[in-house]
């Protein structure tokens, strides 16, 4: 399990409700993205769907989450648009390292 700060917010996010239930190794599917606002203490199920079981990070502006099916297969990613819940599968060669926002 991994958790990430959502950019430009006071929220920590992680994937919950894995399928199959109790899945901890191999390829799992996550069905909820959950957030915790560290200022208010509010916990929210922000997005429901079927995506990777590990939260890898966010789009630099915080509008989309990036999930992976497993830590051993980080090249098979699912992008989750937070506002709509739309998802898109993406395959990359190599590893996703991070993002930056230049001003």
C-alpha positions as a printed Julia matrix, in Angstrom:
103×3 Matrix{Float64}:
   0.0     0.0     0.0
   1.22    3.49   -0.75
  -0.09    6.98   -0.02
   0.67   10.26   -1.78
   0.07   13.96   -1.18
  -2.25   15.39   -3.85
  -0.55   18.48   -5.32
  -1.9    21.9    -4.36
  -4.14   20.41   -1.61
  -4.02   19.37    2.03
  -5.0    15.8     1.09
  -3.27   12.45    1.39
  -4.65    9.81   -1.0
  -4.38    6.01   -1.24
  -6.13    3.05   -2.92
  -8.7     1.1    -0.9
 -10.99   -1.9    -1.53
  -8.79   -4.28   -3.46
 -10.1    -7.06   -5.68
  -9.87   -9.91   -4.93
 -10.65   -9.01   -1.32
  -7.56   -9.13    0.89
  -5.17   -9.12   -2.08
  -1.68   -8.08   -0.94
   0.67   -9.52   -3.56
   0.59  -10.3    -7.28
  -1.74   -8.27   -9.5
  -4.62   -6.68   -7.62
  -7.31   -4.25   -8.73
  -8.19   -1.2    -6.63
 -11.81   -0.04   -6.64
 -11.65    3.15   -4.55
  -9.34    6.15   -4.22
  -9.66    7.52   -0.7
  -8.45   10.86    0.63
  -7.77   12.33    4.05
  -7.74   16.1     4.46
  -5.04   16.71    7.07
  -6.45   20.14    8.0
 -10.05   19.07    8.62
  -9.61   15.36    9.35
 -12.3    14.54    6.76
 -11.9    11.16    5.09
 -13.59   10.77    1.69
 -13.97    8.1    -0.98
 -13.06   10.4    -3.85
 -13.28    8.07   -6.87
 -14.76    4.61   -7.43
 -13.92    2.38  -10.39
 -11.4    -0.32  -11.39
  -7.75    0.72  -11.56
  -4.33   -0.25  -10.26
  -3.98   -1.22   -6.62
  -1.02    1.1    -5.89
  -1.13    4.88   -6.05
   2.02    5.97   -7.88
   1.41    9.73   -7.89
  -0.59   12.56   -9.41
  -0.6    14.73  -12.46
   1.4    17.84  -11.51
  -1.78   19.99  -11.24
  -3.53   17.36   -9.06
  -6.37   16.69  -11.53
  -5.5    13.03  -12.18
  -4.09   10.13  -10.19
  -1.67    7.54  -11.54
  -2.04    3.95  -10.34
  -0.12    0.74  -11.05
  -1.27   -2.86  -10.89
   1.71   -3.86   -8.74
   5.12   -2.65   -7.63
   6.71   -5.39   -9.74
   5.0    -4.21  -12.96
   5.32   -0.38  -12.77
   5.11   -0.01  -16.56
   1.38   -0.85  -16.71
  -0.31    2.31  -15.42
  -3.89    3.54  -15.13
  -4.61    7.26  -15.21
  -7.7     8.32  -13.25
  -9.26   11.73  -13.92
 -10.48   12.82  -10.49
 -13.4    15.09  -11.5
 -15.08   12.6   -13.84
 -13.7     9.22  -12.71
 -12.68    8.42  -16.3
  -9.75    6.05  -16.62
  -7.18    5.29  -19.31
  -4.64    2.47  -19.43
  -1.09    3.44  -20.37
   2.0     1.31  -20.95
   5.4     2.93  -20.55
   8.92    1.68  -21.02
  11.09    2.29  -18.0
   9.91    3.78  -14.72
   7.77    6.76  -13.78
  10.07    8.97  -11.73
   8.08   12.09  -10.91
   6.73   15.38  -12.15
   7.56   19.04  -11.69
   5.69   22.3   -12.19
   7.76   25.18  -13.5
   6.5    28.73  -12.88
